[in-house]
Amino acid sequence: MSEEILSESKQEDVLNIKDIAERIGIDDSSVLCLIQYLHRQGRIAVTEVRVAEGCGEDRENCGCLKE
């Protein structure tokens, strides 16, 4: 999965986390973790992060844990 992100980073200088997550079948936070992993390895450099308002829910916990 990180190789797909690495490949895309060579083609585009802006990565859309949501699009990548949907394409490879993982959640947004996992894509962000993989980007951080590649950054820590020195394979990419993260130079800017854009944020937007969240949904207000802890997306790491599924509904089954709330019961």
N, C-alpha and C positions, 0 to 999 in steps of 0.2 A: 504494500500500500504506500509506503513512503517513497518507493521508486516512481509511482505514478505522480505523486506530488512533486518530486524532484524533476521529473520530465516536464510537467506543466510549467514549473517555475523557469525552465529554460526557454519556454515559448512565450510566456506572459510575465510581465513584471508586477502585476497585481493578481492575486489569487482570490477567487470567490469561495470562501469556506463552505457555504451552503451548497453551491453547485458541485463542488468536489465530493462532499459528503453524500449527496444523493446519487452521484454517478458511481461511486465505489461501494456504496451500501453501508456506510458507518454514520455515526452522529457527528454533529458539528464540533463538539468538544474533542472528539478523537482526532479529527483532522487538525485542529489547533495543536494538540499534543504532538502529532507527527511533524508538524511544521517546527515546533520547538525542538524536537529531537534532531531534525536535520540542521537546525541552526546551531545547536550545541556541538554537533559533529563537525561544524565548519563547512558543511556542504551547501548551505544557503546562508544569506545574511538577511535577517528581518530588520527592515529599516523604518517601517511605519505600521501602525495598527489603527484601524478605524473601528469605532464601536457605535452601537445604536442601543436604544432602550430595550431591555429584555422583556420576557413574557411574564415575569413575576413568579414563576414556578421553578422549583429545583428540578431541573431536567435529568439529573443523575439518578433520581429515585423514581422507580416505576409506581404505578397505582397500587400494585400488590403490596408494597411496603407501607403504604399509608393506611391500610385496613387494620 
